[in-house]
Amino acid sequence: MEKIVVVNGIRTPFCKMGTDFNNLSAQELGRIALRELIERTPFELSELDEVIIGCVGQPADAANLARVVALLAGIPNEIPAFTVHRNCASGIEAAVQAAIKIRANEGTCYYVGGTESMSNIPFYLKKSLQDQLALLQRAKTMGQRLKIMVPFFKRYLNPMASLEIGLKLGLTDPVCGLNMGQTAEVLAKEFGITREEQDDFALLSHQRAIEGREVLKEEIVPVIPAPKFKKGVEFDNGPREGQSMEALQKLRPFFDRRSGSVTAGNSSQITDGAAMLLIMTESKARDLNLEILGTIKEFAFSGVEPNRMGIGPAHAIPKVLKKANMKLSDIEAVEINEAFAAQVLACLRALESDQFTKDFGCEGYTGVIDPSILNVNGGAIALGHPVGTTGARLILTMLKHLERKNLNTGLVSLCIGGGQGAAVILER
């Protein structure tokens, strides 16, 4: 079977919601990353088959976001593009879609990635307010308009940002009725994960991200944000240099105020950013004399109970190892997205559990993941989690790490809202 390779990749810095990228749309962040990748790669766009980009909070003013990003970045009109949405795995889904198309002989060259502006996710209006606005439009006399408008401001003008829905009501699963933080609480209780363990994990994420700042800079294009164009952003702004255990322990549980242990400090940060990759067949890369960053060896997705969505990687990892005819011990580096510290710790415990292995038929494909090879430059707790982008960022970060450390095989995985897991095996 023809090898599927990643030729090059780039990403923007990841910036906390409402900070440096507050005025940059998802399409603009995507344009910046894709245009930079085009400029850095000696690749004729006439060779390109398609553009595939993941995004979760897709802007209302940029339908089929991938097409908008592609055109803004200078991709020729005749090159098609489409957008994918698999919640937190949207960036990985974009890469997987390219791999599937290559395996099906539908094409050879694809720009893929993800982009997300969580600062600019739209506001939602209550249905009752929508109804009032419709009545206001249909009113024919001033008296009718006044009758509608008198209670308007008092009762209805309280739109709720979808990001607030994501934090407090939400990203609420419509099946189990729990938001993502509450599903992390489920796993913390199920696996006996303490608050101290979660805060320890979060602290290590920040420490590693600070230590790896110059290393991660290799995969980042600096951005000078509009509208002032005065301050250049070179680094992710989420990692806290002065983070301490004392500061983390002062935070109150956010999702279960009475008996919970999941806080804002041991959860992923809400972030803006984009990441792009150039994927093609190995033979095409050789024909074009392009350097190869790494290979997508295999990929897998799994479904789990929505109220335990964070356990998804523990199911997807054995599945992808089985597909690749590999063992966990063959993997030299691992990235598991840090949606929540409790969620990652639960996955690690499940993978090393004989009972889990027996219950889900994972014999030979589970085991202990050495903490020293896991998220070595920090994860989403420190770097942030622009949900549609993270999967592409994980692939890029892992391939750069394999190259830097002269390693051969890496694995990236993440949980997916709604009860899924994704995993990809990469080779240098």
Secondary structure, DSSP 4 states (H G I P E B T S, - for coil): ---EEEEEEEEPPPEETTSTTTT--HHHHHHHHHHHHHHHS---GGG--EEEEE-SS--TTSSSHHHHHHHHTT--TTS-EEEE--GGGHHHHHHHHHHHHHHTTS-SEEEEEEEE-GGGPPEE--HHHHHHHHHHHH--SHHHHHHHHTTIIIII---EEHHHIIIII-S--TTT---HHHHHHHHHHHTT--HHHHHHHHHHHHHHHHHTHHHHGGGB--B--TTT----B-S-S---TT--HHHHHTSPPSS-TTT----STTBPPPEEEEEEEEEEEHHHHHHTT----EEEEEEEEEE--GGGGGGHHHHHHHHHHHHHT--GGG-SEEEE--SBHHHHHHHHHHHT-HHHHHHTT-TTS--PPPGGGBSTT--HHHH---TTTHHHHHHHHHHHHHHHHT--EEEEEEEETTTEEEEEEEE-
